[in-house]
Amino acid sequence: MAEPLVVISGLKKSFQHMGRTLDVLKGIDLVIEAGQILAIVGQSGAGKSTLLHCMGTLDLPTSGSIRLDGEELTTMSSTRLAAVRNQKIGFVFQFHHLLPEFNALENVMMPGLIQGRSRKEMAERALPLLEEVGLKERATHRPGELSGGEQQRVAVARALVLAPALILADEPTGNLDTSTGSAIHDLFFEINARHNTTVVVVTHNLAFAESMPRVVRMRDGKVEQDNQGEHHAARQSAAVGVGGGAVAPEVPSA
């Protein structure tokens, strides 16, 4: 059996603040299979974003283990971590972080250009992704000429351009109105279904979270609840049936 895409064991993260030690992550254990889409929810200060940043190698844990695609991240050099980040992980943040002097197509191409790939290769990768997110006709527009929702779609395409195994999204709709945010939510499901990309989303939007097959709830630096087992049980029951009758579809727990 293939190893899960992400395996997190005993993960702890502390910060020093004004002479005090702040324990933000207090022993996280989490396993994420390839192709899953899941939400991480919890109150502000629960450690959601810190967990995501450690998972994405943007921050180093104080202790514990993070394995991505079979490789231990916590013992890698900064150079190797940068390569893993560029090759295997795509990021979508609340603020899109597009480069204002470049157009939409160039922004999507940027991760590959940073790697030293040719403009021709990256344009051939980026244009179909812009079409996929509904922005083919806006390829030559700069970020200032795009709406907030369009800018976030460009950011999603950029995250996908190197075909990463893992997409990490931190409050990706936090600055968008309800209608635009809902469209971005749908886009993540489409990406997961079309590319089988593993997607982990930190969100305060409970309606979005509970539409996902897996919800991890954090509280005070720990995993308080994970409906992973419920999801597996529901899928297993659906596959074999119970008493020969129809099985009701799974409803994510509240």
C-alpha positions as CSV (number, residue, x, y, z in Angstrom):
1,M,0.0,0.0,0.0
2,A,1.3,3.5,-0.9
3,E,2.4,5.7,1.9
4,P,0.0,8.6,2.6
5,L,1.0,11.9,1.0
6,V,1.3,13.7,4.4
7,V,2.1,12.2,7.7
8,I,2.4,14.5,10.7
9,S,3.5,13.1,14.1
10,G,3.9,14.8,17.4
11,L,4.2,18.2,15.8
12,K,4.8,21.1,18.2
13,K,5.5,24.7,17.6
14,S,6.4,27.4,20.1
15,F,7.2,31.0,19.8
16,Q,9.1,33.4,22.1
17,H,7.2,36.6,22.9
18,M,8.2,39.2,25.4
19,G,10.2,36.7,27.4
20,R,7.5,34.1,27.4
21,T,7.1,30.9,25.5
22,L,3.9,30.5,23.6
23,D,3.0,27.0,22.7
24,V,0.9,27.2,19.5
25,L,0.9,23.6,18.4
26,K,0.9,21.0,21.2
27,G,1.4,17.6,19.6
28,I,-0.5,17.3,16.3
29,D,-0.9,13.9,14.6
30,L,-2.5,14.0,11.2
31,V,-2.4,11.7,8.2
32,I,-3.6,12.9,4.7
33,E,-4.0,10.5,1.8
34,A,-3.2,11.5,-1.7
35,G,-6.3,12.9,-3.5
36,Q,-8.1,14.0,-0.3
37,I,-9.8,17.4,0.1
38,L,-10.2,18.5,3.7
39,A,-10.9,21.6,5.8
40,I,-9.1,22.6,9.0
41,V,-11.3,24.8,11.2
42,G,-11.2,26.2,14.7
43,Q,-11.3,29.5,16.5
44,S,-8.7,32.2,16.0
45,G,-5.6,31.2,17.8
46,A,-6.3,27.5,17.6
47,G,-3.1,27.0,15.5
48,K,-4.6,26.3,12.1
49,S,-2.4,28.7,10.1
50,T,0.7,27.7,12.0
51,L,0.0,24.0,11.2
52,L,-0.5,24.9,7.5
53,H,2.7,26.9,7.4
54,C,4.7,24.1,8.9
55,M,3.1,21.6,6.5
56,G,4.1,23.9,3.6
57,T,7.7,24.4,5.0
58,L,7.1,28.1,5.4
59,D,7.9,27.7,9.1
60,L,9.8,25.0,11.0
61,P,8.3,23.1,13.9
62,T,9.9,23.1,17.3
63,S,9.7,19.3,17.4
64,G,7.9,16.4,15.7
65,S,7.9,15.0,12.2
66,I,6.4,16.0,8.9
67,R,6.7,13.6,6.0
68,L,5.6,14.7,2.5
69,D,5.5,12.1,-0.3
70,G,7.8,9.9,1.7
71,E,10.4,12.5,2.6
72,E,11.1,13.9,6.1
73,L,10.8,17.7,5.9
74,T,12.1,18.6,9.3
75,T,15.7,17.5,8.6
76,M,16.1,19.1,5.2
77,S,18.4,21.9,4.5
78,S,16.8,25.3,3.6
79,T,17.9,24.9,0.0
80,R,16.2,21.5,-0.3
81,L,13.1,22.8,1.5
82,A,12.8,25.6,-1.0
83,A,13.0,23.1,-3.9
84,V,10.3,20.9,-2.3
85,R,8.1,24.0,-1.8
86,N,8.5,25.0,-5.4
87,Q,8.0,21.5,-6.9
88,K,5.5,19.7,-4.7
89,I,3.4,22.4,-2.9
90,G,1.1,25.1,-4.3
91,F,-0.1,27.9,-2.1
92,V,-3.3,30.0,-2.1
93,F,-3.5,32.7,0.6
94,Q,-6.2,35.2,1.7
95,F,-4.1,37.9,-0.1
96,H,-3.4,36.7,-3.6
97,H,0.2,38.1,-3.6
98,L,0.2,38.6,-7.4
99,L,3.0,40.7,-8.8
100,P,1.4,44.0,-10.0
101,E,3.9,44.6,-12.8
102,F,3.1,41.3,-14.6
103,N,-0.1,40.3,-16.3
104,A,-2.2,37.3,-15.3
105,L,-0.4,34.9,-17.7
106,E,3.0,35.9,-16.4
107,N,1.9,35.6,-12.8
108,V,0.8,32.1,-13.4
109,M,4.1,31.3,-15.2
110,M,6.2,32.7,-12.4
111,P,6.9,29.5,-10.3
112,G,8.3,27.8,-13.4
113,L,10.3,30.9,-14.5
114,I,11.9,31.0,-11.0
115,Q,13.0,27.4,-11.6
116,G,14.7,28.5,-14.8
117,R,12.1,26.9,-17.2
118,S,11.6,28.6,-20.5
119,R,8.8,31.1,-21.1
120,K,7.5,28.9,-24.0
121,E,7.1,25.9,-21.7
122,M,5.5,27.9,-18.9
123,A,3.1,29.7,-21.3
124,E,2.0,26.3,-22.6
125,R,1.3,25.2,-19.0
126,A,-0.3,28.5,-17.8
127,L,-2.8,29.2,-20.6
128,P,-4.8,26.0,-20.2
129,L,-5.0,26.7,-16.5
130,L,-6.2,30.2,-17.0
131,E,-8.9,28.8,-19.3
132,E,-9.7,26.2,-16.6
133,V,-10.3,28.9,-14.0
134,G,-12.4,30.9,-16.5
135,L,-9.8,33.7,-17.3
136,K,-8.4,32.9,-20.7
137,E,-9.7,36.2,-22.1
138,R,-8.0,38.1,-19.2
139,A,-4.6,36.6,-19.7
140,T,-3.0,39.9,-20.7
141,H,-4.6,41.9,-17.9
142,R,-2.5,43.0,-14.9
143,P,-3.8,42.4,-11.4
144,G,-5.0,46.0,-11.0
145,E,-7.4,45.4,-13.9
146,L,-8.9,42.3,-12.4
147,S,-11.6,41.9,-9.7
148,G,-10.8,40.4,-6.4
149,G,-12.3,37.1,-7.4
150,E,-10.4,37.1,-10.7
151,Q,-7.2,37.8,-8.9
152,Q,-7.8,34.8,-6.6
153,R,-8.5,32.6,-9.6
154,V,-5.1,33.7,-11.0
155,A,-3.5,32.7,-7.7
156,V,-5.2,29.3,-7.9
157,A,-3.9,28.8,-11.4
158,R,-0.4,29.8,-10.3
159,A,-0.6,27.3,-7.5
160,L,-1.4,24.5,-10.0
161,V,1.1,25.4,-12.8
162,L,3.9,23.0,-11.7
163,A,1.3,20.2,-11.0
164,P,2.0,20.0,-7.2
165,A,0.9,17.0,-5.2
166,L,-0.5,19.3,-2.5
167,I,-2.4,22.6,-2.5
168,L,-2.5,24.5,0.8
169,A,-5.0,27.3,1.0
170,D,-5.2,29.7,4.0
171,E,-8.5,31.6,4.2
172,P,-8.6,31.8,0.4
173,T,-12.0,33.6,0.4
174,G,-11.5,35.8,3.4
175,N,-11.5,39.0,1.4
176,L,-14.2,38.0,-1.1
177,D,-18.0,38.6,-1.0
178,T,-20.2,35.6,-0.5
179,S,-21.1,35.0,-4.1
180,T,-17.4,35.3,-5.3
181,G,-16.2,33.2,-2.4
182,S,-18.7,30.4,-3.2
183,A,-17.4,30.3,-6.8
184,I,-13.8,29.9,-5.5
185,H,-15.0,27.1,-3.1
186,D,-16.5,25.3,-6.2
187,L,-13.2,25.8,-8.0
188,F,-11.3,23.9,-5.3
189,F,-13.7,20.9,-5.6
190,E,-13.3,21.0,-9.4
191,I,-9.5,21.0,-9.1
192,N,-9.5,18.1,-6.7
193,A,-11.8,16.1,-9.0
194,R,-10.0,17.0,-12.2
195,H,-6.4,16.7,-11.2
196,N,-6.7,14.4,-8.1
197,T,-4.7,17.1,-6.3
198,T,-4.7,16.9,-2.5
199,V,-6.2,20.1,-1.1
200,V,-6.0,21.3,2.5
201,V,-8.0,24.5,3.3
202,V,-7.9,26.5,6.5
203,T,-11.2,28.4,6.7
204,H,-13.6,30.1,9.1
205,N,-16.4,29.5,6.6
206,L,-18.2,26.6,8.3
207,A,-20.6,26.1,5.4
208,F,-17.7,25.6,3.0
209,A,-15.9,23.3,5.5
210,E,-18.8,21.1,6.2
211,S,-19.4,20.6,2.4
212,M,-16.1,18.7,2.4
213,P,-15.8,15.0,3.0
214,R,-13.3,15.5,5.9
215,V,-13.2,18.2,8.5
216,V,-10.4,18.6,11.1
217,R,-11.3,20.7,14.0
218,M,-8.5,22.3,16.1
219,R,-8.7,23.8,19.6
220,D,-5.9,25.2,21.7
221,G,-3.1,23.8,19.5
222,K,-4.5,20.3,19.3
223,V,-6.8,18.3,17.0
224,E,-10.1,18.2,18.8
225,Q,-12.1,16.3,16.2
226,D,-11.4,14.6,12.9
227,N,-14.2,12.9,11.0
228,Q,-11.8,10.9,8.9
229,G,-12.9,7.6,10.5
230,E,-16.6,8.5,9.8
231,H,-15.8,9.3,6.2
232,H,-14.0,5.9,5.7
233,A,-16.8,4.0,7.4
234,A,-19.4,5.7,5.2
235,R,-17.5,4.9,2.1
236,Q,-17.0,1.3,3.1
237,S,-20.7,0.9,3.9
238,A,-21.6,2.5,0.6
239,A,-19.4,0.0,-1.2
240,V,-20.7,-3.2,0.4
241,G,-24.2,-2.1,1.4
242,V,-25.9,-2.8,4.7
243,G,-28.5,-5.6,4.8
244,G,-28.8,-5.4,1.0
245,G,-30.5,-2.1,1.2
246,A,-29.6,1.4,-0.1
247,V,-27.1,3.3,2.0
248,A,-27.8,7.0,2.7
249,P,-25.1,9.4,1.6
250,E,-22.7,10.7,4.2
251,V,-23.4,14.0,5.8
252,P,-20.3,15.7,7.3
253,S,-20.6,16.1,11.1
254,A,-21.3,19.5,12.5
